[in-house]
Amino acid sequence: GPELPECWLLAEWPADQAEPVQFWLSDLPADTPLTTLVRLAKLRWRIEHDYREMKQALGLAHFEGRTWGGWHHHVTLVSVAHAFCTLQRLARAPKDAAPA
């Protein structure tokens, strides 16, 4: 049969650990810089965090309607609220304390 595509194994192995703690598979080209591979692998954390924030804090999971239009309206408002929160977080200087 056809050969399997070539993949790369990326492992996170902290110096204070006896073995690697996380693994990722990648099919990016061989000349992809290691920093790019690490950045893309760690991006999943941001996506999961944002989804959890949208579900729990912004009400994504609270829709109980029955129409496509209602669901679309709800998801749109949650997405706008998330965009606003993200822009507020990015606009704050790292030294600023979170608002009370």
All heavy atoms as an XYZ file, in Angstrom:
807
protein
N       0.813     -1.192      0.000
C       0.000      0.000      0.000
C       0.852      1.250      0.000
O       2.085      1.207      0.010
N       0.205      2.374      0.012
C       0.940      3.641      0.034
C       1.670      3.824      1.367
O       1.232      3.337      2.402
C      -0.151      4.688     -0.154
C      -1.403      4.028      0.298
C      -1.235      2.567      0.013
N       2.775      4.521      1.273
C       3.561      4.780      2.483
C       2.867      5.819      3.350
O       2.155      6.682      2.851
C       4.942      5.291      2.102
C       5.802      4.255      1.446
C       7.211      4.764      1.232
O       7.642      5.642      1.993
O       7.853      4.280      0.309
N       3.091      5.701      4.637
C       2.546      6.688      5.569
C       3.330      7.989      5.440
O       4.539      7.968      5.170
C       2.634      6.173      7.000
C       1.759      4.973      7.331
C       2.071      4.474      8.738
C       0.296      5.339      7.207
N       2.673      9.124      5.643
C       3.401     10.396      5.575
C       4.404     10.512      6.721
O       4.196      9.955      7.795
C       2.301     11.445      5.693
C       1.164     10.749      6.341
C       1.263      9.311      5.949
N       5.466     11.210      6.460
C       6.489     11.409      7.477
C       5.957     12.354      8.544
O       5.365     13.393      8.240
C       7.734     12.009      6.828
C       8.915     12.076      7.749
C      10.154     12.539      7.011
O      10.228     13.752      6.698
O      11.027     11.711      6.731
N       6.149     12.014      9.809
C       5.708     12.846     10.939
C       6.883     13.080     11.878
O       7.835     12.302     11.911
C       4.581     12.159     11.709
S       3.040     12.077     10.821
N       6.772     14.136     12.642
C       7.791     14.486     13.618
C       7.176     14.374     15.005
O       6.041     14.743     15.229
C       8.283     15.911     13.387
C       8.823     16.092     12.015
C       8.172     16.591     10.936
C      10.113     15.721     11.562
N       8.975     16.558      9.836
C      10.183     16.033     10.190
C      11.225     15.159     12.169
C      11.310     15.802      9.435
C      12.345     14.927     11.411
C      12.378     15.251     10.058
N       7.955     13.876     15.942
C       7.522     13.778     17.325
C       8.197     14.894     18.102
O       9.423     14.987     18.146
C       7.894     12.418     17.923
C       7.568     12.242     19.401
C       6.054     12.296     19.629
C       8.142     10.931     19.906
N       7.383     15.731     18.726
C       7.880     16.817     19.567
C       7.549     16.443     21.000
O       6.408     16.100     21.305
C       7.189     18.134     19.173
C       7.564     19.384     19.944
C       9.021     19.752     19.676
C       6.655     20.539     19.549
N       8.539     16.458     21.873
C       8.339     16.081     23.272
C       8.792     17.220     24.181
O       9.815     17.848     23.937
C       9.117     14.817     23.599
N       8.010     17.444     25.219
C       8.399     18.410     26.255
C       8.989     17.612     27.409
O       8.316     16.784     28.022
C       7.191     19.209     26.729
C       7.521     20.215     27.810
C       6.321     21.003     28.276
O       5.231     20.836     27.721
O       6.493     21.785     29.222
N      10.264     17.857     27.691
C      10.966     17.123     28.736
C      11.676     18.122     29.639
O      12.819     18.487     29.410
C      11.964     16.163     28.123
C      12.522     15.142     29.059
C      12.604     15.203     30.421
C      13.096     13.894     28.691
N      13.174     14.083     30.922
C      13.488     13.252     29.878
C      13.313     13.266     27.480
C      14.099     12.004     29.885
C      13.914     12.020     27.488
C      14.298     11.404     28.676
N      10.999     18.583     30.697
C      11.633     19.526     31.623
C      12.867     18.917     32.286
O      12.932     17.702     32.510
C      10.539     19.803     32.665
C       9.261     19.425     31.990
C       9.613     18.306     31.050
N      13.820     19.764     32.588
C      15.091     19.306     33.164
C      14.896     18.616     34.508
O      15.662     17.713     34.857
C      16.043     20.484     33.321
N      13.871     18.997     35.262
C      13.671     18.416     36.585
C      12.791     17.158     36.573
O      12.459     16.621     37.619
C      13.072     19.450     37.536
C      11.715     19.950     37.074
O      11.392     19.803     35.884
O      10.981     20.499     37.913
N      12.419     16.683     35.395
C      11.572     15.494     35.276
C      12.390     14.298     34.804
O      13.359     14.437     34.061
C      10.434     15.749     34.280
C       9.506     16.871     34.673
C       8.656     16.530     35.882
O       8.239     15.394     36.054
N       8.422     17.519     36.728
N      11.963     13.113     35.216
C      12.663     11.891     34.834
C      12.325     11.440     33.418
O      13.058     10.666     32.816
C      12.324     10.776     35.816
N      11.196     11.923     32.899
C      10.758     11.533     31.554
C       9.944     12.664     30.938
O       9.525     13.593     31.627
C       9.936     10.246     31.623
C       8.730     10.355     32.531
C       8.076      9.018     32.766
O       8.757      7.990     32.749
O       6.846      9.013     32.958
N       9.707     12.609     29.635
C       8.903     13.656     28.989
C       7.501     13.729     29.587
O       6.949     12.727     30.041
C       8.848     13.215     27.525
C      10.018     12.311     27.348
C      10.212     11.630     28.672
N       6.936     14.935     29.578
C       5.613     15.137     30.176
C       4.515     15.320     29.135
O       3.346     15.095     29.431
C       5.620     16.326     31.161
C       6.500     16.013     32.366
C       6.073     17.607     30.485
N       4.862     15.747     27.922
C       3.877     15.927     26.860
C       4.502     15.576     25.517
O       5.703     15.741     25.316
C       3.352     17.363     26.814
C       2.435     17.705     27.956
C       1.754     19.044     27.733
O       2.277     19.924     27.066
N       0.581     19.188     28.299
N       3.627     15.136     24.590
C       4.074     14.769     23.255
C       3.133     15.356     22.217
O       1.937     15.474     22.461
C       4.083     13.241     23.087
C       5.002     12.536     24.031
C       4.524     12.063     25.244
C       6.323     12.338     23.707
C       5.360     11.396     26.122
C       7.167     11.680     24.571
C       6.684     11.208     25.787
N       3.669     15.723     21.056
C       2.883     16.199     19.930
C       3.421     15.555     18.655
O       4.627     15.345     18.528
C       2.985     17.712     19.768
C       2.456     18.493     20.918
C       1.180     18.952     21.093
C       3.187     18.956     22.058
N       1.074     19.643     22.261
C       2.294     19.664     22.885
C       4.506     18.822     22.468
C       2.682     20.252     24.072
C       4.891     19.386     23.655
C       3.977     20.091     24.444
N       2.529     15.265     17.723
C       2.933     14.815     16.391
C       2.731     15.961     15.417
O       1.760     16.704     15.521
C       2.086     13.623     15.936
C       2.403     12.292     16.593
C       1.406     11.233     16.128
C       3.823     11.861     16.290
N       3.644     16.086     14.468
C       3.557     17.154     13.491
C       3.897     16.624     12.111
O       4.799     15.802     11.964
C       4.519     18.289     13.854
O       4.573     19.235     12.808
N       3.182     17.123     11.115
C       3.525     16.786      9.732
C       3.995     18.024      8.974
O       3.955     18.079      7.759
C       2.348     16.124      9.020
C       1.133     17.025      8.943
O       1.151     18.124      9.534
O       0.159     16.627      8.287
N       4.451     19.022      9.725
C       5.001     20.220      9.093
C       6.318     19.879      8.400
O       6.962     18.881      8.729
C       5.218     21.312     10.142
C       3.930     21.914     10.732
C       4.259     22.843     11.887
C       3.156     22.651      9.660
N       6.741     20.695      7.448
C       7.998     20.426      6.734
C       9.197     20.340      7.682
O       9.202     20.932      8.760
C       8.139     21.629      5.794
C       6.774     22.200      5.674
C       6.057     21.888      6.947
N      10.206     19.613      7.257
C      11.398     19.391      8.085
C      12.148     20.685      8.387
O      12.855     20.764      9.392
C      12.327     18.405      7.393
N      12.007     21.695      7.547
C      12.736     22.946      7.774
C      11.970     23.927      8.665
O      12.387     25.066      8.837
C      13.102     23.603      6.443
C      11.874     23.957      5.618
O      10.773     23.492      5.939
O      12.038     24.700      4.624
N      10.867     23.483      9.278
C      10.120     24.344     10.189
C      10.961     24.570     11.442
O      11.427     23.606     12.062
C       8.778     23.695     10.585
O       8.042     23.403      9.400
C       7.965     24.607     11.476
N      11.164     25.830     11.834
C      11.982     26.100     13.027
C      11.355     25.489     14.290
O      10.136     25.411     14.418
C      11.992     27.625     13.128
C      11.595     28.117     11.778
C      10.726     27.062     11.184
N      12.203     25.062     15.204
C      11.742     24.456     16.448
C      10.853     25.421     17.231
O       9.852     25.006     17.820
C      12.939     24.022     17.294
C      12.608     23.340     18.620
C      11.780     22.081     18.378
C      13.869     23.029     19.383
N      11.195     26.702     17.224
C      10.370     27.682     17.954
C       8.950     27.729     17.401
O       7.991     27.879     18.150
C      11.004     29.086     17.896
O      11.234     29.442     16.537
C      12.310     29.128     18.668
N       8.805     27.589     16.084
C       7.473     27.573     15.464
C       6.714     26.323     15.871
O       5.520     26.392     16.199
C       7.589     27.663     13.934
O       8.287     28.852     13.589
C       6.223     27.656     13.284
N       7.381     25.170     15.880
C       6.740     23.934     16.303
C       6.233     24.035     17.741
O       5.102     23.651     18.047
C       7.710     22.764     16.193
C       7.983     22.204     14.811
C       9.098     21.171     14.878
C       6.735     21.606     14.224
N       7.067     24.567     18.619
C       6.685     24.699     20.031
C       5.525     25.675     20.178
O       4.560     25.408     20.894
C       7.894     25.127     20.887
C       7.474     25.466     22.306
C       8.952     24.037     20.871
N       5.585     26.801     19.480
C       4.513     27.796     19.571
C       3.184     27.209     19.127
O       2.153     27.379     19.776
C       4.853     29.036     18.731
C       3.796     30.137     18.812
C       4.207     31.352     17.986
N       4.471     31.052     16.590
C       3.525     30.901     15.654
N       2.261     31.003     15.974
N       3.859     30.649     14.412
N       3.195     26.480     18.019
C       1.960     25.889     17.514
C       1.448     24.781     18.438
O       0.241     24.634     18.636
C       2.176     25.353     16.096
C       2.416     26.425     15.036
C       2.782     25.778     13.712
C       1.204     27.326     14.884
N       2.351     24.006     19.021
C       1.937     22.947     19.943
C       1.307     23.548     21.194
O       0.290     23.043     21.689
C       3.140     22.088     20.319
N       1.872     24.619     21.704
C       1.356     25.252     22.919
C       0.103     26.080     22.659
O      -0.596     26.449     23.593
C       2.435     26.146     23.544
C       3.640     25.387     24.035
C       3.288     24.562     25.246
C       4.507     23.917     25.842
N       4.250     23.369     27.148
N      -0.202     26.361     21.408
C      -1.386     27.151     21.067
C      -2.672     26.435     21.471
O      -3.680     27.063     21.754
C      -1.388     27.449     19.568
C      -2.436     28.404     19.041
C      -2.297     29.768     19.707
C      -2.302     28.544     17.546
N      -2.631     25.127     21.529
C      -3.818     24.369     21.925
C      -4.302     24.787     23.307
O      -5.492     24.848     23.571
C      -3.511     22.875     21.898
C      -4.702     22.063     22.299
C      -4.451     20.597     22.217
N      -5.612     19.891     22.753
C      -5.708     18.615     22.810
N      -4.738     17.869     22.345
N      -6.771     18.056     23.327
N      -3.388     25.078     24.228
C      -3.765     25.518     25.566
C      -4.617     26.774     25.492
O      -5.630     26.897     26.170
C      -2.525     25.774     26.421
C      -2.888     26.295     27.766
C      -3.197     25.561     28.875
C      -3.040     27.663     28.151
N      -3.519     26.390     29.919
C      -3.435     27.694     29.496
C      -2.892     28.877     27.482
C      -3.663     28.879     30.191
C      -3.136     30.050     28.173
C      -3.507     30.048     29.513
N      -4.218     27.722     24.652
C      -4.959     28.977     24.519
C      -6.370     28.715     23.986
O      -7.348     29.307     24.447
C      -4.201     29.905     23.576
C      -4.838     31.239     23.325
C      -4.561     32.199     24.466
N      -5.772     32.432     25.213
C      -5.831     32.999     26.401
N      -4.750     33.397     27.008
N      -6.956     33.179     27.012
N      -6.475     27.833     23.010
C      -7.775     27.518     22.421
C      -8.681     26.874     23.461
O      -9.851     27.249     23.602
C      -7.599     26.606     21.190
C      -6.888     27.373     20.083
C      -8.940     26.068     20.704
C      -6.395     26.508     18.951
N      -8.166     25.924     24.213
C      -8.966     25.268     25.242
C      -9.377     26.251     26.333
O     -10.496     26.206     26.835
C      -8.195     24.090     25.830
C      -8.062     22.932     24.873
C      -7.214     21.797     25.421
O      -6.708     21.904     26.559
O      -7.077     20.802     24.708
N      -8.472     27.131     26.702
C      -8.783     28.146     27.710
C      -9.900     29.070     27.219
O     -10.845     29.369     27.959
C      -7.527     28.955     28.044
C      -7.769     30.050     29.020
N      -8.151     31.315     28.637
C      -7.713     30.058     30.370
C      -8.304     32.062     29.709
N      -8.047     31.332     30.770
N      -9.791     29.533     25.986
C     -10.811     30.425     25.432
C     -12.171     29.737     25.346
O     -13.202     30.337     25.667
C     -10.403     30.928     24.047
C      -9.283     31.944     24.111
O      -8.952     32.408     25.222
O      -8.736     32.275     23.047
N     -12.188     28.478     24.931
C     -13.451     27.746     24.834
C     -14.083     27.583     26.218
O     -15.289     27.778     26.396
C     -13.233     26.381     24.186
C     -14.498     25.588     24.048
C     -15.507     25.994     23.180
C     -14.701     24.433     24.794
C     -16.674     25.265     23.061
C     -15.867     23.699     24.674
C     -16.847     24.126     23.807
O     -18.006     23.418     23.691
N     -13.272     27.250     27.223
C     -13.774     27.111     28.592
C     -14.324     28.440     29.096
O     -15.388     28.494     29.725
C     -12.669     26.584     29.500
C     -13.124     26.247     30.896
C     -12.057     25.540     31.733
N     -10.760     26.197     31.700
C      -9.687     25.707     31.083
N      -9.759     24.577     30.424
N      -8.548     26.357     31.113
N     -13.623     29.542     28.801
C     -14.092     30.867     29.212
C     -15.420     31.203     28.538
O     -16.338     31.716     29.174
C     -13.052     31.924     28.853
C     -13.459     33.332     29.235
C     -12.442     34.370     28.803
O     -11.914     34.267     27.682
O     -12.200     35.290     29.594
N     -15.539     30.887     27.243
C     -16.792     31.172     26.535
C     -17.941     30.338     27.093
O     -19.069     30.823     27.205
C     -16.621     30.908     25.041
C     -15.741     31.935     24.353
S     -15.411     31.536     22.637
C     -16.984     31.892     21.898
N     -17.676     29.101     27.460
C     -18.719     28.229     27.988
C     -19.138     28.618     29.391
O     -20.330     28.699     29.689
C     -18.216     26.783     28.009
C     -18.830     25.910     26.968
C     -18.326     24.504     27.097
C     -19.393     23.644     27.681
N     -19.029     22.233     27.720
N     -18.180     28.855     30.271
C     -18.483     29.061     31.677
C     -18.769     30.515     32.022
O     -19.767     30.810     32.674
C     -17.348     28.530     32.536
C     -17.185     27.030     32.418
C     -15.971     26.512     33.155
O     -15.134     27.269     33.617
N     -15.860     25.193     33.240
N     -17.910     31.420     31.594
C     -18.040     32.818     32.013
C     -18.948     33.640     31.106
O     -19.577     34.591     31.565
C     -16.658     33.470     32.085
N     -19.026     33.281     29.836
C     -19.781     34.107     28.895
C     -21.091     33.474     28.447
O     -21.838     34.083     27.689
C     -18.901     34.441     27.680
C     -17.619     35.203     28.023
C     -16.765     35.384     26.781
C     -17.942     36.554     28.642
N     -21.399     32.286     28.903
C     -22.711     31.702     28.673
C     -22.920     30.951     27.374
O     -24.064     30.766     26.956
N     -21.873     30.485     26.737
C     -22.038     29.760     25.477
C     -22.929     28.530     25.648
O     -23.734     28.212     24.784
C     -20.678     29.346     24.916
C     -20.689     28.612     23.583
C     -21.255     29.511     22.487
C     -19.294     28.150     23.215
N     -22.824     27.857     26.782
C     -23.585     26.624     27.015
C     -24.989     26.882     27.556
O     -25.721     25.948     27.835
C     -22.820     25.722     27.974
N     -25.388     28.132     27.704
C     -26.674     28.445     28.336
C     -27.840     28.558     27.364
O     -28.964     28.803     27.793
C     -26.567     29.741     29.139
C     -25.623     29.625     30.296
N     -25.054     30.720     30.887
C     -25.129     28.546     30.958
C     -24.269     30.335     31.866
N     -24.294     29.015     31.923
N     -27.619     28.396     26.093
C     -28.707     28.544     25.117
C     -29.683     27.377     25.235
O     -29.303     26.217     25.233
C     -28.152     28.619     23.696
C     -29.224     28.766     22.660
C     -29.927     29.956     22.536
C     -29.552     27.717     21.827
C     -30.925     30.098     21.591
C     -30.543     27.845     20.873
C     -31.233     29.043     20.758
N     -30.984     27.712     25.349
C     -32.007     26.684     25.454
C     -33.106     26.880     24.419
O     -34.198     26.353     24.572
C     -32.600     26.683     26.859
C     -31.599     26.274     27.917
C     -32.191     26.215     29.308
O     -33.422     26.346     29.437
O     -31.416     26.031     30.253
N     -32.838     27.648     23.400
C     -33.833     27.893     22.368
C     -33.967     26.728     21.404
O     -33.306     25.705     21.539
N     -34.837     26.925     20.422
C     -35.096     25.836     19.483
C     -34.898     26.230     18.028
O     -35.085     25.413     17.149
C     -36.531     25.349     19.669
C     -36.740     24.773     21.020
C     -38.167     24.381     21.210
N     -38.328     23.906     22.570
C     -38.977     22.822     22.895
N     -39.533     22.094     21.969
N     -39.077     22.467     24.140
N     -34.538     27.455     17.767
C     -34.420     27.878     16.372
C     -32.958     28.121     16.008
O     -32.133     28.473     16.847
C     -35.209     29.178     16.113
O     -34.600     30.247     16.840
C     -36.664     29.029     16.521
N     -32.690     27.931     14.709
C     -31.346     28.195     14.200
C     -31.005     29.676     14.379
O     -29.909     30.019     14.796
C     -31.280     27.797     12.733
C     -30.030     28.250     12.057
C     -29.891     29.309     11.217
C     -28.730     27.687     12.198
N     -28.588     29.429     10.803
C     -27.849     28.432     11.402
C     -28.226     26.613     12.914
C     -26.507     28.149     11.308
C     -26.879     26.332     12.804
C     -26.038     27.092     12.018
N     -31.962     30.551     14.087
C     -31.719     31.990     14.231
C     -31.388     32.375     15.662
O     -30.512     33.192     15.911
N     -32.109     31.795     16.619
C     -31.838     32.085     18.025
C     -30.477     31.604     18.456
O     -29.747     32.298     19.174
N     -30.130     30.390     18.024
C     -28.815     29.861     18.359
C     -27.715     30.716     17.739
O     -26.722     31.052     18.380
C     -28.681     28.416     17.861
C     -27.337     27.840     18.139
C     -26.908     27.282     19.301
C     -26.226     27.790     17.244
N     -25.602     26.883     19.187
C     -25.162     27.183     17.933
C     -26.025     28.201     15.933
C     -23.920     26.975     17.340
C     -24.788     27.989     15.350
C     -23.754     27.387     16.049
N     -27.893     31.102     16.487
C     -26.907     31.923     15.790
C     -26.736     33.276     16.497
O     -25.620     33.765     16.667
C     -27.328     32.126     14.336
C     -26.276     32.736     13.489
N     -26.169     34.090     13.315
C     -25.258     32.178     12.789
C     -25.136     34.348     12.535
N     -24.573     33.201     12.198
N     -27.846     33.870     16.903
C     -27.803     35.149     17.630
C     -27.023     34.981     18.937
O     -26.169     35.804     19.270
C     -29.235     35.620     17.902
C     -29.323     36.908     18.641
N     -29.107     38.125     18.039
C     -29.603     37.167     19.934
C     -29.253     39.078     18.932
N     -29.556     38.531     20.095
N     -27.317     33.922     19.683
C     -26.660     33.678     20.967
C     -25.152     33.500     20.780
O     -24.348     34.121     21.490
C     -27.272     32.431     21.618
C     -26.658     32.073     22.925
N     -26.901     32.768     24.087
C     -25.790     31.077     23.256
C     -26.215     32.230     25.076
N     -25.536     31.198     24.598
N     -24.762     32.657     19.836
C     -23.336     32.399     19.594
C     -22.629     33.678     19.137
O     -21.494     33.940     19.533
C     -23.154     31.252     18.583
C     -21.723     31.131     18.125
C     -23.625     29.946     19.192
N     -23.306     34.477     18.333
C     -22.711     35.740     17.870
C     -22.451     36.672     19.050
O     -21.365     37.267     19.159
C     -23.620     36.423     16.834
O     -23.786     35.539     15.726
C     -23.026     37.728     16.365
N     -23.414     36.801     19.941
C     -23.229     37.685     21.106
C     -22.121     37.167     22.030
O     -21.323     37.960     22.544
C     -24.540     37.822     21.870
C     -25.622     38.639     21.166
C     -26.909     38.630     21.979
C     -25.153     40.062     20.932
N     -22.051     35.867     22.233
C     -20.985     35.299     23.067
C     -19.625     35.549     22.409
O     -18.656     35.908     23.082
C     -21.216     33.797     23.315
C     -19.995     33.151     23.957
C     -22.445     33.589     24.187
N     -19.552     35.410     21.097
C     -18.290     35.644     20.378
C     -17.854     37.099     20.472
O     -16.667     37.387     20.660
C     -18.441     35.246     18.909
O     -18.727     33.879     18.802
N     -18.799     38.011     20.372
C     -18.479     39.439     20.504
C     -18.006     39.748     21.925
O     -17.041     40.489     22.125
C     -19.693     40.313     20.108
C     -19.482     41.759     20.490
C     -19.969     40.176     18.623
N     -18.672     39.162     22.918
C     -18.253     39.362     24.309
C     -16.844     38.816     24.532
O     -16.019     39.445     25.198
C     -19.239     38.692     25.256
N     -16.554     37.665     23.943
C     -15.218     37.089     24.080
C     -14.172     37.961     23.405
O     -13.083     38.165     23.944
C     -15.192     35.678     23.504
C     -13.868     35.028     23.639
N     -12.984     34.941     22.597
C     -13.250     34.469     24.702
C     -11.889     34.342     23.018
N     -12.029     34.039     24.286
N     -14.487     38.479     22.231
C     -13.557     39.378     21.530
C     -13.286     40.626     22.371
O     -12.141     41.079     22.484
C     -14.113     39.762     20.163
N     -14.333     41.176     22.981
C     -14.167     42.351     23.834
C     -13.257     42.033     25.023
O     -12.329     42.792     25.326
C     -15.532     42.849     24.331
C     -15.434     43.987     25.295
C     -15.195     45.273     24.847
C     -15.565     43.765     26.657
C     -15.090     46.326     25.734
C     -15.460     44.814     27.554
C     -15.224     46.097     27.095
N     -13.502     40.907     25.696
C     -12.674     40.520     26.844
C     -11.217     40.311     26.426
O     -10.297     40.713     27.139
C     -13.224     39.252     27.485
S     -14.807     39.473     28.313
N     -11.010     39.698     25.268
C      -9.658     39.463     24.774
C      -8.951     40.785     24.481
O      -7.786     40.973     24.852
C      -9.688     38.590     23.506
O     -10.286     37.335     23.836
C      -8.296     38.359     22.954
N      -9.650     41.720     23.834
C      -9.048     43.020     23.539
C      -8.721     43.785     24.819
O      -7.686     44.446     24.902
C      -9.969     43.843     22.642
C     -10.093     43.337     21.200
C     -11.175     44.115     20.463
C      -8.759     43.424     20.485
N      -9.590     43.691     25.822
C      -9.314     44.344     27.100
C      -8.077     43.741     27.760
O      -7.239     44.461     28.296
C     -10.528     44.213     28.035
C     -11.719     45.013     27.590
C     -11.433     46.496     27.609
O     -10.979     47.047     28.605
N     -11.668     47.153     26.485
N      -7.959     42.417     27.703
C      -6.807     41.753     28.304
C      -5.516     42.138     27.585
O      -4.488     42.390     28.212
C      -7.009     40.234     28.263
C      -5.898     39.476     28.951
C      -6.090     37.973     28.912
N      -5.954     37.464     27.554
C      -6.916     36.907     26.835
N      -8.119     36.776     27.348
N      -6.703     36.478     25.611
N      -5.564     42.209     26.258
C      -4.368     42.553     25.488
C      -3.981     44.011     25.619
O      -2.804     44.364     25.503
C      -4.582     42.193     24.010
C      -4.709     40.714     23.715
C      -5.062     40.502     22.236
C      -3.451     39.955     24.088
N      -4.966     44.883     25.869
C      -4.689     46.312     25.989
C      -4.041     46.659     27.331
O      -3.352     47.671     27.438
C      -5.977     47.112     25.815
N      -4.276     45.832     28.326
C      -3.693     46.079     29.639
C      -2.209     45.787     29.596
O      -1.770     44.789     29.034
C      -4.341     45.140     30.667
C      -5.130     45.833     31.705
C      -5.608     44.954     32.838
N      -5.335     43.550     32.762
C      -6.268     42.617     32.724
N      -7.522     42.930     32.706
N      -5.924     41.348     32.688
N      -1.438     46.637     30.206
C       0.001     46.383     30.320
C       0.201     45.195     31.248
O      -0.556     45.013     32.195
C       0.720     47.615     30.849
N       1.230     44.384     31.028
C       1.457     43.208     31.879
C       1.601     43.545     33.364
O       1.275     42.746     34.208
C       2.747     42.612     31.344
C       2.897     43.159     29.975
C       2.187     44.478     29.968
N       2.072     44.748     33.681
C       2.273     45.125     35.075
C       0.976     45.548     35.756
O       0.903     45.576     36.969
C       3.280     46.271     35.155
C       4.655     45.899     34.670
C       5.578     47.083     34.714
C       6.918     46.754     34.090
N       7.790     47.906     34.023
N      -0.037     45.914     34.958
C      -1.304     46.361     35.547
C      -1.981     45.217     36.290
O      -1.997     44.080     35.833
C      -2.259     46.881     34.472
C      -1.771     48.192     33.862
O      -0.837     48.783     34.423
O      -2.321     48.586     32.822
N      -2.571     45.558     37.408
C      -3.339     44.569     38.144
C      -4.700     44.400     37.490
O      -5.205     45.306     36.832
C      -3.499     45.020     39.593
N      -5.299     43.267     37.693
C      -6.633     43.013     37.137
C      -7.629     43.921     37.870
O      -7.483     44.209     39.049
C      -7.006     41.549     37.341
N      -8.664     44.400     37.142
C      -9.644     45.263     37.790
C     -10.405     44.487     38.859
O     -10.650     43.299     38.742
C     -10.578     45.663     36.642
C     -10.334     44.685     35.564
C      -8.949     44.158     35.749
N     -10.736     45.202     39.924
C     -11.447     44.567     41.049
C     -12.900     44.370     40.764
O     -13.521     44.967     39.998
C     -11.279     45.425     42.298
